Amino acid sequence: MPVSLLGAAEIRRLAADLDVTPTKKLGQNFVVDANTVRKIVQAARVTASDRVVEIGPGLGSLTLAILETGASVVAVEIDHRLAERLPVTAAAHDVPEGRLTVIDADALRVDALPGEPEVLVANLPYNVSVPVLLHFLETFPYLRRGVVMVQAEVGERLAAPPGSKVYGAPSVKAAWYGSWRLAGTVSRQVFWP
């Protein structure tokens, strides 16, 4: 049975039900476009046999798109209200039981993941994107591939080759763990707020 994805109206309703207002402190924004989350999942080449870790699932729009492939997901969420609600949202969208595990924690403090997921998928806020990503790459050597949605300038720095204008410490650290490339851009209109 296919998983239904969240739309803009449902995301706003979920946020209102939880009394969640996206905060700058947590860098919260929610993807409200189903095509965008499907593109992210396709770019990460997620298949039904994959074990995926998602950092910052929020209200679950990207989570549901990952689960739609048949993959299993370990979701790490810092906001307790969102972490508690995510399994309820998944069940309401016909996700079979046992395919989603939620870890209610700060991603920078996570040092163990059940099932050793090999694929990382995330929509990370500007202020923590590089530290969180590098923490996961250092802590979980079994991660093999992934897609991380970040602000354009962060992505450009991570993927910068030696000698480019934006090459720097994040570029060097990222290159230590593997090769990086920009997978594309998304419009600001796919986010709330």
C-alpha positions as CSV (number, residue, x, y, z in Angstrom):
1,M,0.0,0.0,0.0
2,P,1.5,3.4,-1.0
3,V,2.3,6.0,1.6
4,S,0.6,9.3,1.2
5,L,2.7,12.4,1.5
6,L,2.1,15.6,3.4
7,G,0.9,18.7,1.7
8,A,1.1,22.4,2.7
9,A,-2.3,22.5,4.4
10,E,-1.6,19.3,6.4
11,I,1.8,20.5,7.5
12,R,0.3,23.8,8.8
13,R,-2.5,21.9,10.5
14,L,0.0,19.5,12.2
15,A,2.1,22.5,13.3
16,A,-1.0,24.2,14.7
17,D,-2.1,21.0,16.5
18,L,1.4,20.8,18.1
19,D,1.6,24.5,18.8
20,V,4.8,24.5,16.7
21,T,6.0,27.7,15.2
22,P,9.2,27.2,13.2
23,T,12.0,28.8,15.3
24,K,15.1,30.4,14.0
25,K,17.0,29.0,17.1
26,L,16.4,25.5,15.8
27,G,16.7,26.6,12.2
28,Q,13.3,25.0,11.5
29,N,11.7,25.1,8.1
30,F,9.3,22.5,6.7
31,V,9.2,21.3,3.1
32,V,5.6,21.6,1.9
33,D,6.1,20.3,-1.7
34,A,5.7,16.6,-2.3
35,N,7.7,16.8,-5.6
36,T,10.7,18.3,-3.8
37,V,10.9,15.6,-1.2
38,R,10.5,12.9,-3.8
39,K,13.4,14.5,-5.8
40,I,15.6,14.4,-2.7
41,V,14.8,10.7,-2.1
42,Q,15.5,10.0,-5.8
43,A,18.8,11.9,-5.6
44,A,19.8,9.8,-2.6
45,R,19.0,6.6,-4.7
46,V,16.9,5.3,-1.8
47,T,15.5,1.8,-2.4
48,A,13.3,-0.6,-0.5
49,S,16.3,-2.5,0.8
50,D,17.9,0.6,2.3
51,R,18.3,1.5,6.0
52,V,18.2,5.4,6.1
53,V,19.0,7.8,8.8
54,E,17.2,11.1,8.6
55,I,18.4,14.1,10.6
56,G,15.8,16.6,11.6
57,P,12.6,15.0,10.2
58,G,10.4,17.8,11.6
59,L,6.8,17.1,10.8
60,G,7.7,14.2,8.5
61,S,7.3,15.4,4.9
62,L,10.7,14.0,3.8
63,T,10.4,11.0,6.2
64,L,7.2,9.9,4.4
65,A,8.9,10.3,1.0
66,I,11.7,8.0,2.2
67,L,9.3,5.5,3.7
68,E,7.3,5.6,0.4
69,T,10.2,3.7,-1.2
70,G,9.9,0.8,1.2
71,A,13.1,1.7,3.1
72,S,13.3,1.7,6.8
73,V,14.1,5.0,8.6
74,V,15.8,6.0,11.8
75,A,14.8,9.6,12.4
76,V,16.8,11.9,14.8
77,E,14.7,14.8,16.0
78,I,15.7,17.5,18.6
79,D,12.2,18.9,19.1
80,H,10.4,16.6,21.6
81,R,7.0,17.5,20.3
82,L,7.9,16.6,16.8
83,A,9.7,13.4,17.8
84,E,6.7,12.2,19.7
85,R,4.2,13.0,16.9
86,L,6.2,11.5,14.0
87,P,5.2,7.9,14.6
88,V,1.6,9.0,14.8
89,T,1.9,10.9,11.5
90,A,3.5,7.9,9.9
91,A,0.8,5.5,11.0
92,A,-1.9,7.9,9.8
93,H,-0.2,7.8,6.4
94,D,-0.2,4.0,6.1
95,V,3.4,3.3,7.0
96,P,3.7,-0.3,8.2
97,E,4.7,-0.7,11.8
98,G,8.4,-1.3,12.4
99,R,9.7,0.7,9.5
100,L,10.3,4.0,11.5
101,T,12.4,4.4,14.6
102,V,12.5,7.9,16.2
103,I,15.4,9.1,18.3
104,D,14.4,12.1,20.4
105,A,17.8,13.8,20.7
106,D,20.2,16.5,19.6
107,A,21.9,15.0,16.5
108,L,25.3,16.4,17.7
109,R,25.0,14.1,20.8
110,V,23.9,10.9,19.0
111,D,26.6,8.3,19.2
112,A,24.6,5.1,18.2
113,L,22.1,4.3,15.6
114,P,20.0,1.1,15.5
115,G,20.5,-1.0,12.4
116,E,23.6,0.7,11.1
117,P,21.9,2.8,8.4
118,E,24.0,3.2,5.2
119,V,22.1,6.2,3.7
120,L,21.9,9.7,5.2
121,V,19.1,12.0,4.1
122,A,18.5,15.4,5.8
123,N,17.2,18.9,5.4
124,L,19.6,20.8,7.7
125,P,19.5,24.4,9.0
126,Y,22.4,26.7,8.1
127,N,23.6,27.2,11.7
128,V,24.3,23.5,12.4
129,S,24.5,21.9,9.0
130,V,28.3,21.4,8.8
131,P,28.9,20.4,12.4
132,V,26.0,17.9,12.3
133,L,27.0,16.4,9.0
134,L,30.7,16.1,10.0
135,H,29.7,14.6,13.4
136,F,27.6,11.9,11.6
137,L,30.4,11.1,9.1
138,E,32.9,10.8,11.9
139,T,30.7,8.8,14.3
140,F,29.0,6.4,11.8
141,P,31.6,5.0,9.3
142,Y,29.0,2.7,7.8
143,L,27.3,5.6,6.1
144,R,27.9,5.1,2.4
145,R,25.9,7.8,0.6
146,G,23.2,10.4,1.0
147,V,21.7,13.7,0.2
148,V,21.7,16.7,2.5
149,M,19.7,19.7,1.7
150,V,21.5,22.8,2.9
151,Q,21.7,26.5,2.0
152,A,23.4,26.9,-1.4
153,E,26.6,28.5,0.1
154,V,27.0,25.6,2.5
155,G,26.6,23.1,-0.3
156,E,29.1,25.0,-2.4
157,R,31.7,25.1,0.4
158,L,31.3,21.3,1.1
159,A,31.7,20.4,-2.6
160,A,34.4,23.0,-3.4
161,P,37.5,21.7,-5.1
162,P,41.0,22.8,-4.0
163,G,41.8,26.2,-5.4
164,S,38.2,27.5,-5.7
165,K,37.2,30.7,-4.0
166,V,35.0,29.0,-1.4
167,Y,37.4,26.2,-0.6
168,G,38.2,26.0,3.1
169,A,38.1,23.9,6.2
170,P,34.6,22.5,5.6
171,S,35.7,21.5,2.1
172,V,38.8,19.7,3.4
173,K,36.9,17.9,6.2
174,A,34.1,16.8,3.9
175,A,36.6,15.5,1.3
176,W,38.2,13.4,4.0
177,Y,35.0,11.3,4.2
178,G,34.3,11.1,0.5
179,S,33.4,12.9,-2.7
180,W,30.8,15.6,-2.8
181,R,28.8,17.3,-5.5
182,L,25.9,19.6,-5.8
183,A,22.7,17.7,-6.7
184,G,20.5,20.7,-7.6
185,T,18.7,23.6,-6.2
186,V,15.2,24.1,-4.8
187,S,13.0,27.1,-4.7
188,R,12.3,29.0,-1.5
189,Q,8.6,28.5,-2.2
190,V,8.8,24.8,-1.2
191,F,9.4,25.8,2.4
192,W,7.2,27.0,5.2
193,P,8.1,29.6,6.4
